[in-house]
Amino acid sequence: MQPPRYVRAVPGSIVDDVEPRVRGFLKEFLQMPATVIAERIGWDRSMAVLKERVRLLRPVYRGCRATLTEWMASCSTER
């Protein structure tokens, strides 16, 4: 019999809280740059961490693509 081992819980990421919003943007506008997503969600932390999460999430939404033209059109109507 082995003695009990201490197992530390895996810490979350600072991106976890905003991931649902990031997913929403990617679902609607797959080609939206991570920098624009950061601006829209008010991201003021490390861009490297956010860009990495966007890079990992993008393939999930490849089946429901929005074109860059559609994204650009939506930008012009928001202002």
C-alpha positions as a Python dict, from the first residue, in 0.01 Angstrom:
ca = {
    (1, 'M'): (0, 0, 0),
    (2, 'Q'): (133, 343, -95),
    (3, 'P'): (104, 653, 120),
    (4, 'P'): (-141, 921, 5),
    (5, 'R'): (1, 1169, -243),
    (6, 'Y'): (-71, 1537, -244),
    (7, 'V'): (-207, 1645, -579),
    (8, 'R'): (-232, 2015, -642),
    (9, 'A'): (-531, 2142, -836),
    (10, 'V'): (-447, 2273, -1180),
    (11, 'P'): (-469, 2653, -1171),
    (12, 'G'): (-700, 2820, -1420),
    (13, 'S'): (-595, 3069, -1682),
    (14, 'I'): (-667, 3441, -1683),
    (15, 'V'): (-844, 3381, -2014),
    (16, 'D'): (-1099, 3139, -1865),
    (17, 'D'): (-1333, 3418, -1753),
    (18, 'V'): (-1356, 3577, -2099),
    (19, 'E'): (-1347, 3259, -2308),
    (20, 'P'): (-1726, 3254, -2366),
    (21, 'R'): (-1706, 3604, -2516),
    (22, 'V'): (-1404, 3508, -2728),
    (23, 'R'): (-1596, 3204, -2854),
    (24, 'G'): (-1890, 3428, -2942),
    (25, 'F'): (-1672, 3651, -3158),
    (26, 'L'): (-1505, 3353, -3326),
    (27, 'K'): (-1839, 3189, -3395),
    (28, 'E'): (-1965, 3501, -3567),
    (29, 'F'): (-1638, 3627, -3722),
    (30, 'L'): (-1381, 3349, -3755),
    (31, 'Q'): (-1117, 3572, -3913),
    (32, 'M'): (-1135, 3847, -3648),
    (33, 'P'): (-780, 3912, -3526),
    (34, 'A'): (-703, 3843, -3161),
    (35, 'T'): (-607, 4208, -3117),
    (36, 'V'): (-955, 4319, -3222),
    (37, 'I'): (-1115, 4060, -2993),
    (38, 'A'): (-897, 4195, -2710),
    (39, 'E'): (-1017, 4548, -2780),
    (40, 'R'): (-1382, 4443, -2789),
    (41, 'I'): (-1368, 4253, -2460),
    (42, 'G'): (-1158, 4517, -2284),
    (43, 'W'): (-856, 4288, -2243),
    (44, 'D'): (-575, 4460, -2054),
    (45, 'R'): (-361, 4158, -1968),
    (46, 'S'): (-95, 3969, -2167),
    (47, 'M'): (-173, 3955, -2538),
    (48, 'A'): (37, 3638, -2569),
    (49, 'V'): (-201, 3447, -2341),
    (50, 'L'): (-511, 3567, -2526),
    (51, 'K'): (-360, 3506, -2871),
    (52, 'E'): (-269, 3151, -2771),
    (53, 'R'): (-626, 3078, -2657),
    (54, 'V'): (-769, 3228, -2978),
    (55, 'R'): (-526, 3013, -3179),
    (56, 'L'): (-650, 2703, -2997),
    (57, 'L'): (-1019, 2792, -3031),
    (58, 'R'): (-1025, 2900, -3397),
    (59, 'P'): (-1028, 2543, -3543),
    (60, 'V'): (-1342, 2465, -3340),
    (61, 'Y'): (-1537, 2717, -3549),
    (62, 'R'): (-1398, 2642, -3894),
    (63, 'G'): (-1726, 2475, -3992),
    (64, 'C'): (-1930, 2793, -3932),
    (65, 'R'): (-1715, 3053, -4104),
    (66, 'A'): (-1786, 3418, -4148),
    (67, 'T'): (-1587, 3583, -4423),
    (68, 'L'): (-1352, 3871, -4366),
    (69, 'T'): (-1580, 4082, -4583),
    (70, 'E'): (-1875, 4010, -4352),
    (71, 'W'): (-1665, 4102, -4051),
    (72, 'M'): (-1552, 4428, -4212),
    (73, 'A'): (-1913, 4514, -4297),
    (74, 'S'): (-2019, 4461, -3936),
    (75, 'C'): (-1739, 4688, -3817),
    (76, 'S'): (-1859, 4973, -4035),
    (77, 'T'): (-2214, 4945, -3901),
    (78, 'E'): (-2106, 4950, -3535),
    (79, 'R'): (-1962, 5302, -3544),
}
